[in-house]
Amino acid sequence: MANREFSALQRRIDELIDLCHQLNDENKALKAREAALMQERNRLSEKNELARSRVDAMINRLKALEQNP
């Protein structure tokens, strides 16, 4: 009886070890994905700021044209 209990416990420990490996791999993948998304977010934020600056410059030029016909 003790042998069967020991075998069942050993199988359960092996399953938990496998689960830990799986969760570690998933965690690494999620961290890599997060880093990629943060880089993309920063790139898009810079692009948005550049577009905003260009629009502001166009608006200022149009206002200047209106004041000096």
Biopython code that builds the backbone (N, CA, C, O; Angstrom):
import numpy as np
from Bio.PDB.StructureBuilder import StructureBuilder

atoms = [
    (1, "MET", "N", (0.819, -1.198, 0.000)),
    (1, "MET", "CA", (0.000, 0.000, 0.000)),
    (1, "MET", "C", (0.869, 1.271, 0.000)),
    (1, "MET", "O", (0.600, 2.215, -0.743)),
    (2, "ALA", "N", (1.887, 1.278, 0.823)),
    (2, "ALA", "CA", (2.766, 2.446, 0.908)),
    (2, "ALA", "C", (3.465, 2.691, -0.425)),
    (2, "ALA", "O", (3.716, 3.836, -0.800)),
    (3, "ASN", "N", (3.781, 1.606, -1.140)),
    (3, "ASN", "CA", (4.424, 1.732, -2.440)),
    (3, "ASN", "C", (3.507, 2.441, -3.431)),
    (3, "ASN", "O", (3.967, 3.298, -4.186)),
    (4, "ARG", "N", (2.219, 2.101, -3.441)),
    (4, "ARG", "CA", (1.258, 2.747, -4.355)),
    (4, "ARG", "C", (1.076, 4.214, -3.990)),
    (4, "ARG", "O", (0.990, 5.073, -4.868)),
    (5, "GLU", "N", (1.019, 4.493, -2.718)),
    (5, "GLU", "CA", (0.881, 5.881, -2.266)),
    (5, "GLU", "C", (2.117, 6.696, -2.655)),
    (5, "GLU", "O", (2.019, 7.842, -3.093)),
    (6, "PHE", "N", (3.270, 6.074, -2.484)),
    (6, "PHE", "CA", (4.509, 6.748, -2.867)),
    (6, "PHE", "C", (4.538, 7.009, -4.369)),
    (6, "PHE", "O", (4.939, 8.091, -4.799)),
    (7, "SER", "N", (4.121, 6.036, -5.167)),
    (7, "SER", "CA", (4.086, 6.201, -6.623)),
    (7, "SER", "C", (3.112, 7.301, -7.029)),
    (7, "SER", "O", (3.406, 8.102, -7.916)),
    (8, "ALA", "N", (1.949, 7.338, -6.376)),
    (8, "ALA", "CA", (0.959, 8.381, -6.671)),
    (8, "ALA", "C", (1.504, 9.754, -6.299)),
    (8, "ALA", "O", (1.316, 10.725, -7.032)),
    (9, "LEU", "N", (2.173, 9.827, -5.166)),
    (9, "LEU", "CA", (2.780, 11.088, -4.736)),
    (9, "LEU", "C", (3.873, 11.515, -5.703)),
    (9, "LEU", "O", (3.980, 12.694, -6.041)),
    (10, "GLN", "N", (4.681, 10.567, -6.146)),
    (10, "GLN", "CA", (5.745, 10.874, -7.108)),
    (10, "GLN", "C", (5.165, 11.391, -8.426)),
    (10, "GLN", "O", (5.687, 12.342, -9.007)),
    (11, "ARG", "N", (4.080, 10.757, -8.895)),
    (11, "ARG", "CA", (3.424, 11.231, -10.126)),
    (11, "ARG", "C", (2.894, 12.652, -9.943)),
    (11, "ARG", "O", (3.013, 13.489, -10.837)),
    (12, "ARG", "N", (2.314, 12.910, -8.790)),
    (12, "ARG", "CA", (1.764, 14.253, -8.523)),
    (12, "ARG", "C", (2.887, 15.292, -8.480)),
    (12, "ARG", "O", (2.733, 16.403, -8.988)),
    (13, "ILE", "N", (3.995, 14.930, -7.883)),
    (13, "ILE", "CA", (5.147, 15.842, -7.837)),
    (13, "ILE", "C", (5.661, 16.104, -9.247)),
    (13, "ILE", "O", (5.981, 17.242, -9.588)),
    (14, "ASP", "N", (5.742, 15.073, -10.058)),
    (14, "ASP", "CA", (6.173, 15.238, -11.452)),
    (14, "ASP", "C", (5.221, 16.150, -12.218)),
    (14, "ASP", "O", (5.657, 16.986, -13.009)),
    (15, "GLU", "N", (3.922, 15.989, -11.982)),
    (15, "GLU", "CA", (2.933, 16.853, -12.631)),
    (15, "GLU", "C", (3.116, 18.302, -12.200)),
    (15, "GLU", "O", (3.017, 19.212, -13.024)),
    (16, "LEU", "N", (3.380, 18.522, -10.926)),
    (16, "LEU", "CA", (3.593, 19.887, -10.431)),
    (16, "LEU", "C", (4.868, 20.499, -11.001)),
    (16, "LEU", "O", (4.905, 21.689, -11.314)),
    (17, "ILE", "N", (5.904, 19.692, -11.134)),
    (17, "ILE", "CA", (7.151, 20.178, -11.738)),
    (17, "ILE", "C", (6.903, 20.573, -13.196)),
    (17, "ILE", "O", (7.367, 21.619, -13.650)),
    (18, "ASP", "N", (6.173, 19.732, -13.921)),
    (18, "ASP", "CA", (5.831, 20.058, -15.313)),
    (18, "ASP", "C", (5.023, 21.341, -15.390)),
    (18, "ASP", "O", (5.252, 22.175, -16.265)),
    (19, "LEU", "N", (4.081, 21.496, -14.477)),
    (19, "LEU", "CA", (3.260, 22.706, -14.455)),
    (19, "LEU", "C", (4.113, 23.937, -14.173)),
    (19, "LEU", "O", (3.915, 24.987, -14.784)),
    (20, "CYS", "N", (5.061, 23.808, -13.248)),
    (20, "CYS", "CA", (5.966, 24.926, -12.957)),
    (20, "CYS", "C", (6.772, 25.320, -14.189)),
    (20, "CYS", "O", (6.932, 26.506, -14.477)),
    (21, "HIS", "N", (7.281, 24.327, -14.915)),
    (21, "HIS", "CA", (8.029, 24.614, -16.147)),
    (21, "HIS", "C", (7.141, 25.314, -17.173)),
    (21, "HIS", "O", (7.553, 26.276, -17.822)),
    (22, "GLN", "N", (5.921, 24.812, -17.304)),
    (22, "GLN", "CA", (4.979, 25.402, -18.250)),
    (22, "GLN", "C", (4.665, 26.848, -17.868)),
    (22, "GLN", "O", (4.638, 27.723, -18.734)),
    (23, "LEU", "N", (4.430, 27.103, -16.591)),
    (23, "LEU", "CA", (4.123, 28.456, -16.138)),
    (23, "LEU", "C", (5.327, 29.389, -16.292)),
    (23, "LEU", "O", (5.165, 30.564, -16.622)),
    (24, "ASN", "N", (6.515, 28.873, -16.057)),
    (24, "ASN", "CA", (7.723, 29.684, -16.265)),
    (24, "ASN", "C", (7.879, 30.067, -17.731)),
    (24, "ASN", "O", (8.204, 31.212, -18.047)),
    (25, "ASP", "N", (7.648, 29.113, -18.622)),
    (25, "ASP", "CA", (7.735, 29.402, -20.063)),
    (25, "ASP", "C", (6.680, 30.432, -20.466)),
    (25, "ASP", "O", (6.960, 31.362, -21.223)),
    (26, "GLU", "N", (5.483, 30.254, -19.956)),
    (26, "GLU", "CA", (4.411, 31.195, -20.274)),
    (26, "GLU", "C", (4.731, 32.586, -19.738)),
    (26, "GLU", "O", (4.475, 33.587, -20.408)),
    (27, "ASN", "N", (5.282, 32.648, -18.548)),
    (27, "ASN", "CA", (5.650, 33.932, -17.946)),
    (27, "ASN", "C", (6.709, 34.637, -18.783)),
    (27, "ASN", "O", (6.622, 35.844, -19.004)),
    (28, "LYS", "N", (7.715, 33.888, -19.251)),
    (28, "LYS", "CA", (8.750, 34.482, -20.105)),
    (28, "LYS", "C", (8.147, 35.019, -21.398)),
    (28, "LYS", "O", (8.504, 36.104, -21.856)),
    (29, "ALA", "N", (7.232, 34.251, -21.981)),
    (29, "ALA", "CA", (6.593, 34.687, -23.222)),
    (29, "ALA", "C", (5.768, 35.947, -22.986)),
    (29, "ALA", "O", (5.782, 36.862, -23.809)),
    (30, "LEU", "N", (5.060, 35.997, -21.880)),
    (30, "LEU", "CA", (4.246, 37.169, -21.574)),
    (30, "LEU", "C", (5.110, 38.397, -21.322)),
    (30, "LEU", "O", (4.749, 39.501, -21.732)),
    (31, "LYS", "N", (6.235, 38.222, -20.659)),
    (31, "LYS", "CA", (7.140, 39.350, -20.426)),
    (31, "LYS", "C", (7.728, 39.860, -21.741)),
    (31, "LYS", "O", (7.873, 41.067, -21.933)),
    (32, "ALA", "N", (8.062, 38.948, -22.638)),
    (32, "ALA", "CA", (8.585, 39.354, -23.943)),
    (32, "ALA", "C", (7.513, 40.102, -24.731)),
    (32, "ALA", "O", (7.798, 41.112, -25.375)),
    (33, "ARG", "N", (6.285, 39.603, -24.674)),
    (33, "ARG", "CA", (5.173, 40.263, -25.368)),
    (33, "ARG", "C", (4.921, 41.650, -24.789)),
    (33, "ARG", "O", (4.667, 42.603, -25.525)),
    (34, "GLU", "N", (4.995, 41.754, -23.469)),
    (34, "GLU", "CA", (4.807, 43.052, -22.822)),
    (34, "GLU", "C", (5.875, 44.042, -23.272)),
    (34, "GLU", "O", (5.571, 45.199, -23.564)),
    (35, "ALA", "N", (7.109, 43.594, -23.328)),
    (35, "ALA", "CA", (8.201, 44.474, -23.758)),
    (35, "ALA", "C", (7.989, 44.934, -25.197)),
    (35, "ALA", "O", (8.213, 46.102, -25.516)),
    (36, "ALA", "N", (7.560, 44.024, -26.060)),
    (36, "ALA", "CA", (7.308, 44.386, -27.460)),
    (36, "ALA", "C", (6.165, 45.391, -27.556)),
    (36, "ALA", "O", (6.229, 46.338, -28.340)),
    (37, "LEU", "N", (5.132, 45.184, -26.765)),
    (37, "LEU", "CA", (3.992, 46.107, -26.793)),
    (37, "LEU", "C", (4.367, 47.483, -26.248)),
    (37, "LEU", "O", (3.880, 48.503, -26.735)),
    (38, "MET", "N", (5.222, 47.508, -25.250)),
    (38, "MET", "CA", (5.668, 48.796, -24.713)),
    (38, "MET", "C", (6.500, 49.551, -25.748)),
    (38, "MET", "O", (6.366, 50.766, -25.889)),
    (39, "GLN", "N", (7.360, 48.830, -26.473)),
    (39, "GLN", "CA", (8.148, 49.476, -27.532)),
    (39, "GLN", "C", (7.231, 50.032, -28.614)),
    (39, "GLN", "O", (7.423, 51.151, -29.091)),
    (40, "GLU", "N", (6.231, 49.240, -28.997)),
    (40, "GLU", "CA", (5.297, 49.702, -30.021)),
    (40, "GLU", "C", (4.516, 50.917, -29.531)),
    (40, "GLU", "O", (4.304, 51.870, -30.281)),
    (41, "ARG", "N", (4.090, 50.878, -28.270)),
    (41, "ARG", "CA", (3.360, 52.009, -27.691)),
    (41, "ARG", "C", (4.218, 53.274, -27.714)),
    (41, "ARG", "O", (3.731, 54.350, -28.062)),
    (42, "ASN", "N", (5.490, 53.147, -27.347)),
    (42, "ASN", "CA", (6.385, 54.305, -27.356)),
    (42, "ASN", "C", (6.584, 54.838, -28.773)),
    (42, "ASN", "O", (6.608, 56.049, -28.994)),
    (43, "ARG", "N", (6.728, 53.922, -29.729)),
    (43, "ARG", "CA", (6.902, 54.333, -31.121)),
    (43, "ARG", "C", (5.663, 55.072, -31.625)),
    (43, "ARG", "O", (5.771, 56.105, -32.287)),
    (44, "LEU", "N", (4.502, 54.539, -31.308)),
    (44, "LEU", "CA", (3.256, 55.182, -31.748)),
    (44, "LEU", "C", (3.035, 56.520, -31.053)),
    (44, "LEU", "O", (2.503, 57.458, -31.648)),
    (45, "SER", "N", (3.439, 56.602, -29.806)),
    (45, "SER", "CA", (3.318, 57.866, -29.082)),
    (45, "SER", "C", (4.206, 58.936, -29.715)),
    (45, "SER", "O", (3.785, 60.083, -29.871)),
    (46, "GLU", "N", (5.431, 58.563, -30.080)),
    (46, "GLU", "CA", (6.331, 59.508, -30.748)),
    (46, "GLU", "C", (5.769, 59.924, -32.105)),
    (46, "GLU", "O", (5.829, 61.095, -32.479)),
    (47, "LYS", "N", (5.231, 58.968, -32.828)),
    (47, "LYS", "CA", (4.642, 59.260, -34.138)),
    (47, "LYS", "C", (3.449, 60.208, -33.992)),
    (47, "LYS", "O", (3.275, 61.128, -34.792)),
    (48, "ASN", "N", (2.638, 59.974, -32.970)),
    (48, "ASN", "CA", (1.483, 60.826, -32.705)),
    (48, "ASN", "C", (1.920, 62.250, -32.352)),
    (48, "ASN", "O", (1.314, 63.222, -32.802)),
    (49, "GLU", "N", (2.968, 62.361, -31.550)),
    (49, "GLU", "CA", (3.476, 63.680, -31.172)),
    (49, "GLU", "C", (4.020, 64.424, -32.396)),
    (49, "GLU", "O", (3.830, 65.634, -32.524)),
    (50, "LEU", "N", (4.685, 63.709, -33.279)),
    (50, "LEU", "CA", (5.191, 64.324, -34.512)),
    (50, "LEU", "C", (4.024, 64.827, -35.375)),
    (50, "LEU", "O", (4.078, 65.934, -35.911)),
    (51, "ALA", "N", (2.997, 64.028, -35.503)),
    (51, "ALA", "CA", (1.820, 64.432, -36.283)),
    (51, "ALA", "C", (1.164, 65.654, -35.655)),
    (51, "ALA", "O", (0.752, 66.575, -36.360)),
    (52, "ARG", "N", (1.067, 65.661, -34.327)),
    (52, "ARG", "CA", (0.471, 66.804, -33.633)),
    (52, "ARG", "C", (1.275, 68.078, -33.891)),
    (52, "ARG", "O", (0.702, 69.145, -34.113)),
    (53, "SER", "N", (2.585, 67.964, -33.860)),
    (53, "SER", "CA", (3.446, 69.126, -34.117)),
    (53, "SER", "C", (3.254, 69.640, -35.538)),
    (53, "SER", "O", (3.189, 70.847, -35.769)),
    (54, "ARG", "N", (3.163, 68.715, -36.484)),
    (54, "ARG", "CA", (2.969, 69.125, -37.879)),
    (54, "ARG", "C", (1.620, 69.811, -38.074)),
    (54, "ARG", "O", (1.530, 70.810, -38.787)),
    (55, "VAL", "N", (0.584, 69.287, -37.452)),
    (55, "VAL", "CA", (-0.745, 69.904, -37.567)),
    (55, "VAL", "C", (-0.725, 71.293, -36.939)),
    (55, "VAL", "O", (-1.275, 72.239, -37.504)),
    (56, "ASP", "N", (-0.093, 71.420, -35.771)),
    (56, "ASP", "CA", (0.011, 72.742, -35.131)),
    (56, "ASP", "C", (0.751, 73.729, -36.031)),
    (56, "ASP", "O", (0.362, 74.893, -36.129)),
    (57, "ALA", "N", (1.808, 73.273, -36.682)),
    (57, "ALA", "CA", (2.567, 74.148, -37.581)),
    (57, "ALA", "C", (1.708, 74.575, -38.766)),
    (57, "ALA", "O", (1.759, 75.731, -39.185)),
    (58, "MET", "N", (0.917, 73.647, -39.309)),
    (58, "MET", "CA", (0.034, 73.995, -40.431)),
    (58, "MET", "C", (-1.018, 75.008, -40.000)),
    (58, "MET", "O", (-1.318, 75.950, -40.733)),
    (59, "ILE", "N", (-1.570, 74.814, -38.827)),
    (59, "ILE", "CA", (-2.581, 75.751, -38.318)),
    (59, "ILE", "C", (-1.974, 77.133, -38.155)),
    (59, "ILE", "O", (-2.595, 78.132, -38.518)),
    (60, "ASN", "N", (-0.775, 77.198, -37.616)),
    (60, "ASN", "CA", (-0.115, 78.495, -37.439)),
    (60, "ASN", "C", (0.168, 79.167, -38.782)),
    (60, "ASN", "O", (0.028, 80.384, -38.902)),
    (61, "ARG", "N", (0.564, 78.392, -39.791)),
    (61, "ARG", "CA", (0.795, 78.967, -41.125)),
    (61, "ARG", "C", (-0.497, 79.482, -41.732)),
    (61, "ARG", "O", (-0.512, 80.545, -42.352)),
    (62, "LEU", "N", (-1.584, 78.736, -41.558)),
    (62, "LEU", "CA", (-2.877, 79.184, -42.082)),
    (62, "LEU", "C", (-3.333, 80.465, -41.396)),
    (62, "LEU", "O", (-3.859, 81.366, -42.049)),
    (63, "LYS", "N", (-3.133, 80.549, -40.084)),
    (63, "LYS", "CA", (-3.496, 81.783, -39.362)),
    (63, "LYS", "C", (-2.665, 82.961, -39.857)),
    (63, "LYS", "O", (-3.164, 84.076, -40.001)),
    (64, "ALA", "N", (-1.400, 82.694, -40.111)),
    (64, "ALA", "CA", (-0.515, 83.764, -40.598)),
    (64, "ALA", "C", (-0.969, 84.222, -41.990)),
    (64, "ALA", "O", (-0.930, 85.414, -42.293)),
    (65, "LEU", "N", (-1.402, 83.271, -42.841)),
    (65, "LEU", "CA", (-1.883, 83.638, -44.167)),
    (65, "LEU", "C", (-3.164, 84.463, -44.076)),
    (65, "LEU", "O", (-3.367, 85.387, -44.863)),
    (66, "GLU", "N", (-4.027, 84.130, -43.118)),
    (66, "GLU", "CA", (-5.273, 84.887, -42.955)),
    (66, "GLU", "C", (-5.006, 86.317, -42.520)),
    (66, "GLU", "O", (-5.717, 87.240, -42.921)),
    (67, "GLN", "N", (-3.974, 86.498, -41.695)),
    (67, "GLN", "CA", (-3.667, 87.849, -41.184)),
    (67, "GLN", "C", (-2.918, 88.685, -42.207)),
    (67, "GLN", "O", (-2.967, 89.914, -42.144)),
    (68, "ASN", "N", (-2.237, 88.062, -43.131)),
    (68, "ASN", "CA", (-1.471, 88.773, -44.161)),
    (68, "ASN", "C", (-1.975, 88.353, -45.553)),
    (68, "ASN", "O", (-1.337, 87.550, -46.235)),
    (69, "PRO", "N", (-3.108, 88.896, -45.957)),
    (69, "PRO", "CA", (-3.657, 88.478, -47.257)),
    (69, "PRO", "C", (-2.872, 88.959, -48.429)),
    (69, "PRO", "O", (-3.231, 88.674, -49.572)),
]
sb = StructureBuilder()
sb.init_structure("model")
sb.init_model(0)
sb.init_chain("A")
sb.init_seg("    ")
for serial, (resi, resn, name, xyz) in enumerate(atoms, 1):
    if name == "N":
        sb.init_residue(resn, " ", resi, " ")
    sb.init_atom(name, np.array(xyz, "f"), 0.0, 1.0, " ", f" {name:<3s}", serial, name[0])
structure = sb.get_structure()
